[in-house]
């Protein structure tokens, strides 16, 4: 079964945790100094928030799947529609180990399709391949040109 994913950038974690915990009447299942995540059943959504120096607001949306086969099917549909995807295997992002396929829609919204297969102790290990050392976690801002991230 698929689950909608929303990642929201917030200026401060603590007040945002209080707000979303009240809104959904549930505590987050993951809390870090710069990140929190809720896995809600009603509505069925994976909501993540972070204060990682991006502009406040919706950072990206996505679809979380339960298996590598579901991820492959979603990625294939995007490619068949002519979309350039950015694919990652065994990446660390948002304190989780995942396989992912990224795409930017026609309006510029970044979409992440992903299968999570474990927890991680760091926010993200990948770096943008520009020698700056900046994190590539949650995909680069620019639209992907080839399979990768």
N, C-alpha and C positions, 0 to 999 in steps of 0.2 A: 504494500500500500504506500502511496506517495504522501508526502507531507510538505506543505508550503513552508518556505524559509524566507524570513525577513531579517536583514541585518541593518541596524540603525546606528549611526554614529551620534554620540552624545557628548556634550561638553564635560559632564561630570558623571561618574558611575553611580555613586551613592544615591543622589536624588532620583536618577533614572530607575534604579532598582526599586526604590520605594514606589515610584509612579506605576511601573509595569506590574509589580507584585500586587498593588491595589487594583489595577485595571483587570487583571486576570484572576485575582483571588488565589494566587499561587506564588510560592517562593521559587527563585531560580534553582536549577539543578547544578549549575556551575557558577561559581563566583570567584573572580580574580581581581587584582587591583585595577585592571584596565578592561575587564570583560565580564559579561554575565550571559547565561543562556537559560531559556525556558523550553521544555518539550511539552507542549500543551496538547490535550486531547480534544478540548472544546473551547475554541476552534482548534482543529488539528494543524498546528503550526510549530515550527522551530523558530523561536524569536531570539535573536542575539543582539546584544548592544556592546559597543566598545568606545573607548575614548582614545583612539589611535591617531590623532592629529589630522583626521580628514574633516571635511566640512560637515557640520551637524545636519542630520536628516537621513533619509533612506540611502544607505550606501549601495546595497544591491538586494535583489530578490532571487529566489531560487526554488528548486524542487529537490527535496531529499528523497532518495529511493532506498529500498530495503535490500537490494542485491546488485552485484556487478552487471548482471544481465539487464536489469531495468535501466541502469546507467548507460549501457551500450545501446539500448534501443532508443533512448532519448537523444543521445549524441548522434546516432545514425539519422534520426528524423531531422535534426537540425542541419546536418551536412547535406541530406537529400534535398532540403529546401533551399540549398545554396548558401547557407550561413557559414562563415568562417568560425570555427570553434578553436578554443585554446584548451588542450587536454593535459591533465596532470595525473600521474599515478603515484600512489604512496607519498603524498605530500603532507606536510604538517602545517595546519592553519587553524586559527581559532581554538587552540588547545585540543585539536583532534587530528587523527590520521585519516586521510580520505583520498579517494580517487575522484577526479572532477572533470567536468567539461564546461567551459565558460563560453558565453556568446553575448554580444551586444545587440539589442533589438534595433528596429528601424528608428526608434525615437531616442536612442542613446542610453537606454536602461540596461545595466549589466545584469545578466542572468547566470546563476550558478546551478548546475545540476550535479549532484554528488552522492556518493555512497561512503558512509563513515564506517571504518573498521577498527577504531581504537581511540584511546585518549592519548594526549601528549602533555608534556610538562611545560612547553613553551608556546607562545602565541603563534609563532611561525618561524620555520627554519629557512625557507626559500628566500633568495635574494634576487632583486631585479638584475638582469644581466647587463648592467651598465657600469659596473665597478664602483658604484657608490655605496654598496652594502645595504641599501634600503630594502625593506621587506616586500616581497611579492605576494604575501598572504592576502587572500581575497582578491586576487588578480590585479594586474596593472590597470591604470586608469585608461590608457589608450586602447582602442579596439584591437583585438587580436588579429594578426595577419596570417598565422599558421598554427598548426597543432602544437600545443605546449601546456602552459599553466592551467 
